[in-house]
Amino acid sequence: MWDFTDTKKFVLVHHFMIPKIYTWGEGEPRKREEIRKNASIDFPVKLPKCQWYAFCMRIKRSRFDRPLDIENVPKLIIDAFSKGIVDRDESLHANLVLYSDDDLEHARAFQVEADFSSDGTNSTEVWIYGKR
């Protein structure tokens, strides 16, 4: 397992919150655009040079919502920063492109953890790390 907090090997590219949980499936372009809208807040103007990227996600889910398959969450987030998908979605947030394609060459890792929220709300917290 990689230690993304090891600043000799990785750099924190961006950290953001999504006040919802989006899962892969129907409505993907709209969901990806909502992810980008949330990620655009304080997104770095100048990106660090990175060999590839890793995503860490922390999901908080209300106990009162339908069951959640957490493996369906990373796909939309990772896809949201791919040039091909940003172009296909005709996104208003083209400045958020991190890589040309979301393949192994560019996106090599993701970690997801989930728990129930104490206040009954849903959220997704995302950290994007780059390999130096």
C-alpha positions as CSV (number, residue, x, y, z in Angstrom):
1,M,0.0,0.0,0.0
2,W,1.2,3.5,-0.8
3,D,1.4,6.1,1.9
4,F,0.0,9.2,0.1
5,T,1.0,11.4,3.0
6,D,4.7,10.7,2.3
7,T,5.5,14.2,0.9
8,K,8.8,12.8,-0.6
9,K,6.8,10.6,-3.0
10,F,3.4,12.3,-3.3
11,V,1.9,15.8,-3.4
12,L,-1.6,16.7,-2.4
13,V,-3.0,18.1,-5.6
14,H,-6.5,19.0,-4.3
15,H,-9.0,18.3,-1.5
16,F,-12.7,19.0,-1.8
17,M,-16.1,18.1,-0.5
18,I,-19.2,17.0,-2.3
19,P,-22.4,17.4,-0.2
20,K,-23.9,14.3,-1.7
21,I,-22.9,10.8,-2.7
22,Y,-22.9,10.1,-6.5
23,T,-22.7,6.5,-7.8
24,W,-22.1,5.2,-11.2
25,G,-25.2,4.6,-13.3
26,E,-28.0,6.7,-14.9
27,G,-27.3,10.4,-15.2
28,E,-23.5,10.1,-15.3
29,P,-22.7,13.4,-17.3
30,R,-24.8,15.4,-14.8
31,K,-23.3,13.7,-11.8
32,R,-19.7,14.2,-13.2
33,E,-20.4,17.9,-13.7
34,E,-21.7,18.3,-10.2
35,I,-18.5,16.6,-9.0
36,R,-16.4,19.0,-11.1
37,K,-18.5,22.0,-9.8
38,N,-17.6,21.1,-6.2
39,A,-14.0,20.3,-7.1
40,S,-13.6,23.7,-8.9
41,I,-13.7,25.5,-5.5
42,D,-10.0,26.5,-4.8
43,F,-8.8,24.1,-7.5
44,P,-5.1,25.0,-8.1
45,V,-4.4,27.3,-11.1
46,K,-1.0,25.7,-11.6
47,L,-0.9,22.0,-11.2
48,P,2.2,20.2,-9.9
49,K,4.0,17.9,-12.3
50,C,2.9,14.4,-11.5
51,Q,3.6,10.9,-13.0
52,W,0.2,9.7,-12.1
53,Y,-2.7,10.3,-9.7
54,A,-4.4,8.6,-6.7
55,F,-7.8,9.3,-5.2
56,C,-8.8,8.9,-1.6
57,M,-12.5,9.2,-0.7
58,R,-14.3,9.3,2.6
59,I,-18.1,8.7,2.4
60,K,-20.6,9.6,5.1
61,R,-24.0,8.1,4.6
62,S,-27.3,8.5,6.3
63,R,-28.6,5.4,8.0
64,F,-32.1,6.2,6.6
65,D,-31.2,6.1,2.9
66,R,-31.3,3.1,0.7
67,P,-28.3,0.7,0.9
68,L,-25.1,1.9,-0.8
69,D,-22.5,-0.1,-2.8
70,I,-19.4,2.0,-2.2
71,E,-17.5,0.5,-5.1
72,N,-19.8,2.5,-7.4
73,V,-18.5,5.8,-6.1
74,P,-14.9,6.1,-7.3
75,K,-15.7,5.6,-11.1
76,L,-17.5,8.9,-11.4
77,I,-14.9,10.8,-9.5
78,I,-12.0,9.4,-11.4
79,D,-13.7,9.9,-14.7
80,A,-14.6,13.5,-13.9
81,F,-10.9,14.6,-14.3
82,S,-10.2,12.8,-17.6
83,K,-9.9,15.0,-20.7
84,G,-11.8,12.6,-23.0
85,I,-14.8,12.5,-20.7
86,V,-14.6,16.3,-19.8
87,D,-14.7,17.0,-23.6
88,R,-17.6,14.4,-24.2
89,D,-19.6,16.0,-21.3
90,E,-19.0,19.5,-22.8
91,S,-18.0,20.4,-19.3
92,L,-17.9,24.0,-18.1
93,H,-14.9,23.0,-16.0
94,A,-12.3,22.0,-18.6
95,N,-9.6,23.5,-16.4
96,L,-10.0,20.5,-14.0
97,V,-8.5,18.0,-16.5
98,L,-5.7,16.1,-14.8
99,Y,-5.0,13.4,-17.5
100,S,-5.9,12.4,-21.0
101,D,-7.5,9.1,-20.0
102,D,-8.5,7.4,-16.8
103,D,-6.3,4.4,-17.5
104,L,-3.5,2.8,-15.5
105,E,-1.0,5.1,-17.0
106,H,-2.6,8.1,-15.3
107,A,-4.9,7.0,-12.4
108,R,-3.2,4.2,-10.5
109,A,-4.9,4.1,-7.1
110,F,-8.0,4.8,-5.2
111,Q,-9.0,4.2,-1.6
112,V,-12.5,4.4,-0.3
113,E,-13.8,4.3,3.2
114,A,-17.4,4.7,4.3
115,D,-19.3,5.1,7.5
116,F,-22.7,6.3,8.7
117,S,-23.0,10.0,9.4
118,S,-23.8,11.1,12.9
119,D,-26.1,13.9,11.7
120,G,-28.0,12.0,9.0
121,T,-26.5,13.8,6.0
122,N,-24.6,12.4,3.0
123,S,-21.2,13.6,1.8
124,T,-18.1,12.6,-0.1
125,E,-14.7,14.0,0.8
126,V,-12.0,13.6,-1.8
127,W,-8.2,14.0,-1.8
128,I,-6.3,13.8,-5.1
129,Y,-2.6,13.0,-4.8
130,G,0.0,13.1,-7.4
131,K,3.1,10.8,-7.7
132,R,6.2,13.1,-7.7
